[in-house]
Amino acid sequence: MQNLSKLAVIGAGKMGETLIKALLEAKMLAADGIVATAKHAPRVEDIAKRLGVPTTLDNRAAIQSADVILLCVKPQALRDVLAEIKPVIGNDQLVISIAASATTSFIERHLEMAVPVVRAMPNTPTLVNAGMTALCRGVHATDEHLKRARQIFDAVGRSLIIDEKYMDAVTALSASGPAYIYIILEALAEGGVKVGLPRHIATELASQMCLGAAKMVLETGAHPALLKDAVTTPAGCTIDGILQLEEGGLRVTLIKAVVEATRRAAQLIES
Ligand SMILES: NC(=O)c1ccc[n+]([C@@H]2O[C@H](COP(=O)([O-])OP(=O)(O)OC[C@H]3O[C@@H](n4cnc5c(N)ncnc54)[C@H](OP(=O)(O)O)[C@@H]3O)[C@@H](O)[C@H]2O)c1
C-alpha cells in the first residue's frame, strides 16, 4: 500500500482487531508492517497468536517506527494515551482516531504539536467488508493525509469525507445503527415465527431482505419512499403491515433514537 509502510494500532480491541484483519486480508499491509498494543498482556498475546502481528504493551515503542498511528482505544482512555505518546510523536506521523466524541482539536490540543490528525467513525460491519466510515481532518492534515486514512477504511467497505460538525450524528446513525437494525431484524424474524416460520428460516429471510433493501437504495439511488411505494400494492397486504408500523410509531421511534444517541455521542469525553 502506498504511503502506509508501517501502522501502529493503539488499543487493538474489537474495532482495532477488525481493522487489522481487514488490512491483512486485503493484503494492504503485511503482518510485519503492523504493530498492535492493548492494555493487558492476555489481549496482546491473543492478538499476536491469532493475527500474527507483532504486539507490545508499550505504546511509545509501538509508535516509534510507525508512519500511521491508529488510535482505537475507548474515548475515556484517549486522554491518557495521548499524554503517553506525546513525548515521542513526530509531526511526520499521521494520527487517525476512531474514538467516538473525541474531536480533532481535542487530539491536537493534547498532543501539543502540529501533528496531522484524521478522525474516522467506522462501524462493526467492517468485519464483513460492508463497513461505513465517515472521515474528517484536523487543521494540520492535508488532502493527502485524508486520502491515506481513507485507504484503510475503503478496504473494509464504503467511506465518506464529511465536515467534523456532523461526526456525532454519524456516530449515532451509522456507528450505533447496526444495533438498531439487529433489533428490527430480530423483531421481524419473531413476526415470522409468530406466523409459523421456523426461526432459522425467518432470520435468514429477514437478514437477506434487509441487505437487499439497503442495496436497492444504494444502487438505484432512488428515494426510499419511492421504493416503498413500489412494494405497496393498493389494497394489498403490505399497506396493512405499514399501518401497524405507523400505529406503533416506528418512524418517530427511530428518529428519536438517532437524536438521543447524537446527544450522547457528544458527551463521551470531556474537553
Ligand atoms: N464498537 C463499535 O461499534 C465502534 C464503532 C466506531 C467507533 N468505535 C470506537 O472504537 C474505539 C474502540 O472501541 P471497541 O469497541 O473496539 O472497544 P474495546 O473492544 O474495548 O477496545 C479497546 C482496546 O483498547 C485497549 N486499551 C485500553 N487502554 C489502553 C492503553 N492505555 N493503551 C493501549 N491500549 C489500551 C484495550 O486493551 P485490553 O483489551 O487489554 O483492555 C482494548 O483492547 C472506541 O473509541 C469507540 O468509540 C467503536
The ligand as an SDF file (V2000), in Angstrom:
LIG
                    3D

 48 52  0  0  0  0  0  0  0  0999 V2000
  -17.5330   -0.8730   18.5690 N   0  0  0  0  0  0  0  0  0  0  0  0
  -18.0320   -0.0890   17.6340 C   0  0  0  0  0  0  0  0  0  0  0  0
  -19.0790   -0.3800   17.0140 O   0  0  0  0  0  0  0  0  0  0  0  0
  -17.3280    1.1810   17.2790 C   0  0  0  0  0  0  0  0  0  0  0  0
  -17.6850    1.8520   16.0950 C   0  0  0  0  0  0  0  0  0  0  0  0
  -16.9910    3.0200   15.7720 C   0  0  0  0  0  0  0  0  0  0  0  0
  -16.0060    3.5200   16.5880 C   0  0  0  0  0  0  0  0  0  0  0  0
  -15.7320    2.8530   17.7470 N   0  0  0  0  0  0  0  0  0  0  0  0
  -14.6940    3.4160   18.6090 C   0  0  0  0  0  0  0  0  0  0  0  0
  -13.6370    2.4830   18.6240 O   0  0  0  0  0  0  0  0  0  0  0  0
  -12.9610    2.5730   19.8640 C   0  0  0  0  0  0  0  0  0  0  0  0
  -12.7500    1.1740   20.4020 C   0  0  0  0  0  0  0  0  0  0  0  0
  -13.9930    0.5460   20.5810 O   0  0  0  0  0  0  0  0  0  0  0  0
  -14.0300   -1.0250   20.7800 P   0  0  0  0  0  0  0  0  0  0  0  0
  -15.4770   -1.3870   20.7100 O   0  0  0  0  0  0  0  0  0  0  0  0
  -13.0530   -1.6780   19.8740 O   0  0  0  0  0  0  0  0  0  0  0  0
  -13.5130   -1.1200   22.3040 O   0  0  0  0  0  0  0  0  0  0  0  0
  -12.6870   -2.3020   23.0240 P   0  0  0  0  0  0  0  0  0  0  0  0
  -13.0150   -3.6080   22.3850 O   0  0  0  0  0  0  0  0  0  0  0  0
  -12.9090   -2.1210   24.4800 O   0  0  0  0  0  0  0  0  0  0  0  0
  -11.1600   -1.9670   22.6620 O   0  0  0  0  0  0  0  0  0  0  0  0
  -10.4020   -1.0130   23.3320 C   0  0  0  0  0  0  0  0  0  0  0  0
   -8.9790   -1.5580   23.4330 C   0  0  0  0  0  0  0  0  0  0  0  0
   -8.1710   -0.5310   23.9790 O   0  0  0  0  0  0  0  0  0  0  0  0
   -7.2020   -1.1630   24.7940 C   0  0  0  0  0  0  0  0  0  0  0  0
   -6.6580   -0.1690   25.7310 N   0  0  0  0  0  0  0  0  0  0  0  0
   -7.2350    0.4130   26.8050 C   0  0  0  0  0  0  0  0  0  0  0  0
   -6.3840    1.2920   27.3830 N   0  0  0  0  0  0  0  0  0  0  0  0
   -5.2180    1.2500   26.6610 C   0  0  0  0  0  0  0  0  0  0  0  0
   -3.9830    1.8850   26.7560 C   0  0  0  0  0  0  0  0  0  0  0  0
   -3.7310    2.7850   27.7110 N   0  0  0  0  0  0  0  0  0  0  0  0
   -3.0340    1.5920   25.8350 N   0  0  0  0  0  0  0  0  0  0  0  0
   -3.2580    0.6910   24.8540 C   0  0  0  0  0  0  0  0  0  0  0  0
   -4.4340    0.0410   24.7100 N   0  0  0  0  0  0  0  0  0  0  0  0
   -5.4100    0.3160   25.6010 C   0  0  0  0  0  0  0  0  0  0  0  0
   -7.9340   -2.2680   25.4820 C   0  0  0  0  0  0  0  0  0  0  0  0
   -6.9860   -3.2370   25.9220 O   0  0  0  0  0  0  0  0  0  0  0  0
   -7.3920   -4.5170   26.8060 P   0  0  0  0  0  0  0  0  0  0  0  0
   -8.2410   -5.3730   25.8990 O   0  0  0  0  0  0  0  0  0  0  0  0
   -6.0950   -5.1500   27.1300 O   0  0  0  0  0  0  0  0  0  0  0  0
   -8.1410   -3.9990   27.9940 O   0  0  0  0  0  0  0  0  0  0  0  0
   -8.8480   -2.7720   24.3550 C   0  0  0  0  0  0  0  0  0  0  0  0
   -8.2280   -3.8260   23.6580 O   0  0  0  0  0  0  0  0  0  0  0  0
  -13.8050    3.4570   20.7800 C   0  0  0  0  0  0  0  0  0  0  0  0
  -13.1910    4.7120   20.9260 O   0  0  0  0  0  0  0  0  0  0  0  0
  -15.1310    3.6020   20.0630 C   0  0  0  0  0  0  0  0  0  0  0  0
  -15.6950    4.8840   20.2720 O   0  0  0  0  0  0  0  0  0  0  0  0
  -16.3350    1.6900   18.0910 C   0  0  0  0  0  0  0  0  0  0  0  0
  1  2  1  0
  2  3  2  0
  2  4  1  0
  4  5  1  0
  4 48  2  0
  5  6  2  0
  6  7  1  0
  7  8  2  0
  8  9  1  0
  8 48  1  0
  9 10  1  0
  9 46  1  0
 10 11  1  0
 11 12  1  0
 11 44  1  0
 12 13  1  0
 13 14  1  0
 14 15  2  0
 14 16  1  0
 14 17  1  0
 17 18  1  0
 18 19  2  0
 18 20  1  0
 18 21  1  0
 21 22  1  0
 22 23  1  0
 23 24  1  0
 23 42  1  0
 24 25  1  0
 25 26  1  0
 25 36  1  0
 26 27  1  0
 26 35  1  0
 27 28  2  0
 28 29  1  0
 29 30  1  0
 29 35  2  0
 30 31  1  0
 30 32  2  0
 32 33  1  0
 33 34  2  0
 34 35  1  0
 36 37  1  0
 36 42  1  0
 37 38  1  0
 38 39  2  0
 38 40  1  0
 38 41  1  0
 42 43  1  0
 44 45  1  0
 44 46  1  0
 46 47  1  0
M  CHG  2   8   1  16  -1
M  END
$$$$
